[in-house]
Structures are given as C-alpha cells and as structure tokens.
Amino acid sequence: MSAFRLRPCSRFLSLPSRDLSAINLRLSVRHNSTTNVTEAAKQKLTWPEYLEIRRNKRKWETAITIPCSIIGFVGGVAYFGSFEADASKPIMGIDPLIFYSGCTVACMGMGYLVGPMIGAAGWRMTHRRAMNLIEAKDREFHKRIVKNRVDPTAQSATNPVPDFYGEKIGSLHQYKQWLRDQAKFRRKARLPEE
C-alpha cells in the first residue's frame, strides 16, 4: 500500500519506530478507503449532471455546424465560381448561373449536415473516460422519452407534436416542461376539433 509518508516531528520522535509505522498504516488505509468511496460516487451520474452533459454536447454540435456551413459555402463559391458560365448553353435545362448558385447553396447544406457529426465526434473524443456512464444514461433517458412521448398519428396542423425525440431537453426544468407539453398534446388530441 502506497500512502503518504509522515515526517517525524518533535512529539513523534519519542515513539518507537513500530508505532510510527502503525500510524502510517492507519493513514494509508483511511486514504485508500476514501478514494474508493469517491470512485464509487463518480460511477453514478445524476440526472442534472447528465442533462448538463447533453446540453454541452448540443452546444458543441451547434458551434461546429456554423463554421462547417461557412466553409461549405466558401468552398462552393470557390469551386463553382471558377467555371465559365455561358448563358447560351443551359445545364440540364437551367441557366448556368442559377445552377451554379444552387450547387453552392447545396455545398453549404452539406456543411450544415456534416457539422453536427464532426461536433459530436469531437465531443466524444474529449469525454472518452465517462462515455460508458453517459451511454448508460442515454439508454435510460431514451426509454423514458419513448414511454412518455405522444402518438404522432394524432397530430394536425393546429396541434403539432411537441419535440418528439426530446432533443431540446437540457435540464430537469425543461424535462418537466416537455412532460407537460406531451400531456397537453394528449388532451388536445382526445378532444374533437371544432
């Protein structure tokens, strides 16, 4: 057992050396037992902590999506802007300027779609140590969402389904609001529309 070493001070100098080793042993046992308790406490992830982690992950995804969209747009402008546009030669029956503009916007859309994947991958790389706990809470959270969400077949233009997948839940308050919204949707769906 590795533990901290005691430095002899004036009151311990008079004790025999075996008494000092007994004190050292007691300290090391106490030290080791408190680390085991803290490790066991770290093995549990509370709901507020988990929801904070979810919110943080969503922020990462959003933060990476914006630059990826801009990079996609700039890349599309750089690539499609370099082509010669001859108005007398349509591309697939469309004016070349409109076609190239559409392709540029499509590049920006690809950046928008790829951004959350890159953000999630980066977030996972920075939280590797806790991924087992987070994934276990994710499964439990998903079970709760599936159990409490409404039937989407009852939606209408005046009564859309509120956050079906629970993606916007980032705190206990938001989760309770989500449950209230689901109950409100159920009540509205049961009542006949006038």
Phi, psi and omega per residue, in radians:
M1 nan 2.109 3.074
S2 -1.599 2.303 -3.127
A3 -2.508 -3.138 3.125
F4 -1.374 2.585 -3.130
R5 -1.576 2.486 3.085
L6 -1.568 2.377 3.010
R7 -1.591 2.289 -3.132
P8 -1.158 2.305 3.027
C9 -2.045 3.140 -2.979
S10 -1.039 -0.652 -3.085
R11 -1.369 -0.347 3.108
F12 -1.585 -0.174 -3.118
L13 -1.149 -0.494 -3.114
S14 -1.418 -0.247 -3.124
L15 -1.392 2.595 3.051
P16 -1.149 2.789 -3.050
S17 -1.151 -0.528 3.134
R18 -1.195 -0.538 3.084
D19 -1.177 -0.649 3.102
L20 -1.129 -0.693 3.134
S21 -1.194 -0.553 3.090
A22 -1.167 -0.711 3.103
I23 -1.148 -0.724 3.114
N24 -1.086 -0.728 3.125
L25 -1.113 -0.779 3.115
R26 -1.067 -0.736 3.126
L27 -1.129 -0.694 -3.119
S28 -1.212 -0.649 3.106
V29 -1.133 -0.776 3.122
R30 -1.100 -0.746 3.139
H31 -1.076 -0.801 -3.120
N32 -1.159 -0.643 -3.114
S33 -1.211 -0.613 3.120
T34 -1.243 -0.555 3.086
T35 -1.207 -0.611 3.099
N36 -1.138 -0.657 3.119
V37 -1.150 -0.749 -3.128
T38 -1.196 -0.603 3.085
E39 -1.161 -0.681 3.104
A40 -1.172 -0.641 3.121
A41 -1.194 -0.588 3.117
K42 -1.236 -0.389 -3.129
Q43 -1.250 -0.238 3.106
K44 -1.819 2.319 3.113
L45 -1.951 2.056 -3.116
T46 -1.346 2.826 -3.130
W47 -1.088 -0.781 3.101
P48 -1.054 -0.687 3.103
E49 -1.118 -0.775 -3.138
Y50 -1.084 -0.780 -3.123
L51 -1.173 -0.574 3.050
E52 -1.147 -0.691 3.097
I53 -1.114 -0.732 3.092
R54 -1.062 -0.775 3.137
R55 -1.100 -0.722 3.125
N56 -1.094 -0.723 3.129
K57 -1.113 -0.728 3.124
R58 -1.119 -0.644 3.092
K59 -1.127 -0.711 3.107
W60 -1.055 -0.813 -3.108
E61 -1.074 -0.759 3.141
T62 -1.174 -0.718 -3.117
A63 -1.122 -0.571 3.139
I64 -1.466 -0.471 -3.126
T65 -1.124 -0.697 -3.087
I66 -1.092 -0.902 3.103
P67 -1.124 -0.605 3.121
C68 -1.131 -0.678 3.083
S69 -1.113 -0.761 3.133
I70 -1.141 -0.739 3.115
I71 -1.101 -0.725 3.095
G72 -1.075 -0.746 3.129
F73 -1.135 -0.827 -3.140
V74 -1.101 -0.709 3.092
G75 -1.113 -0.715 3.097
G76 -1.131 -0.721 3.104
V77 -1.114 -0.757 -3.120
A78 -1.140 -0.724 -3.093
Y79 -1.336 -0.970 -3.063
F80 -1.341 -0.349 3.080
G81 -1.300 -0.301 -3.131
S82 -1.461 -0.190 -3.133
F83 -1.382 2.577 3.036
E84 -1.386 2.239 3.141
A85 -1.832 1.914 3.091
D86 -1.804 2.001 -3.066
A87 -1.159 -0.345 -3.133
S88 -1.419 -0.211 3.137
K89 -2.027 1.593 3.139
P90 -1.224 2.632 3.089
I91 -1.807 2.035 -3.087
M92 0.907 0.643 3.100
G93 1.369 0.168 -3.102
I94 -2.059 2.548 3.064
D95 -0.994 2.336 -3.096
P96 -0.994 -0.645 3.139
L97 -1.103 -0.742 3.115
I98 -1.201 -0.704 3.136
F99 -1.101 -0.810 -3.141
Y100 -1.172 -0.622 3.069
S101 -1.115 -0.733 3.096
G102 -1.098 -0.698 3.107
C103 -1.152 -0.635 3.103
T104 -1.129 -0.758 3.102
V105 -1.157 -0.612 3.085
A106 -1.120 -0.639 3.072
C107 -1.112 -0.697 3.092
M108 -1.131 -0.696 3.093
G109 -1.091 -0.659 3.079
M110 -1.120 -0.701 3.072
G111 -1.093 -0.668 3.114
Y112 -1.140 -0.625 3.138
L113 -1.372 -0.593 -3.101
V114 -1.391 -0.510 -3.085
G115 -0.935 -0.882 3.131
P116 -1.090 -0.566 3.108
M117 -1.169 -0.733 3.113
I118 -1.171 -0.731 3.121
G119 -1.090 -0.746 3.126
A120 -1.152 -0.685 3.117
A121 -1.141 -0.734 3.097
G122 -1.126 -0.708 3.115
W123 -1.121 -0.736 3.128
R124 -1.108 -0.630 3.129
M125 -1.160 -0.591 -3.127
T126 -1.433 -0.261 -3.119
H127 -2.080 0.609 -3.086
R128 -1.060 -0.663 -3.052
R129 -1.139 -0.566 -3.059
A130 -1.793 0.190 -3.034
M131 -1.117 -0.603 3.125
N132 -1.097 -0.781 3.112
L133 -1.135 -0.738 -3.115
I134 -1.156 -0.745 3.130
E135 -1.149 -0.636 3.078
A136 -1.126 -0.749 3.091
K137 -1.167 -0.617 3.089
D138 -1.041 -0.777 3.129
R139 -1.109 -0.763 3.129
E140 -1.144 -0.715 3.122
F141 -1.124 -0.731 3.126
H142 -1.107 -0.683 3.084
K143 -1.075 -0.712 3.114
R144 -1.146 -0.700 3.135
I145 -1.125 -0.818 -3.130
V146 -1.093 -0.687 -3.120
K147 -1.171 -0.661 -3.006
N148 -1.728 -0.175 -3.087
R149 -1.392 2.811 -3.032
V150 -1.527 2.932 3.083
D151 -1.391 2.070 -3.049
P152 -1.279 -0.187 -3.138
T153 -1.221 -0.282 -3.131
A154 -1.560 0.091 -3.101
Q155 -1.343 2.708 3.080
S156 -2.497 3.127 -3.135
A157 -1.139 -0.560 -3.138
T158 -1.562 -0.214 -3.106
N159 -2.392 1.300 -3.141
P160 -1.318 2.730 3.126
V161 -1.207 2.249 3.136
P162 -1.465 2.002 3.023
D163 0.726 1.197 -3.019
F164 -0.963 -0.699 -3.079
Y165 -1.637 -0.055 -3.135
G166 1.184 0.539 -3.076
E167 -1.206 -0.481 -3.041
K168 -1.605 0.101 -3.132
I169 -1.371 2.130 -3.117
G170 -2.334 0.045 3.108
S171 -2.758 2.947 3.111
L172 -1.105 -0.643 3.111
H173 -1.076 -0.766 3.124
Q174 -1.177 -0.598 3.090
Y175 -1.142 -0.762 3.105
K176 -1.114 -0.672 3.094
Q177 -1.141 -0.667 3.095
W178 -1.090 -0.755 3.095
L179 -1.076 -0.730 3.103
R180 -1.106 -0.719 3.121
D181 -1.120 -0.668 3.106
Q182 -1.136 -0.748 3.119
A183 -1.130 -0.691 3.116
K184 -1.103 -0.714 3.101
F185 -1.101 -0.763 3.124
R186 -1.033 -0.778 3.128
R187 -1.082 -0.772 -3.139
K188 -1.144 -0.640 -3.111
A189 -1.206 -0.583 3.138
R190 -1.260 -0.617 -3.121
L191 -1.336 2.421 3.126
P192 -1.244 2.510 3.133
E193 -1.337 2.533 -3.141
E194 -1.750 nan nan
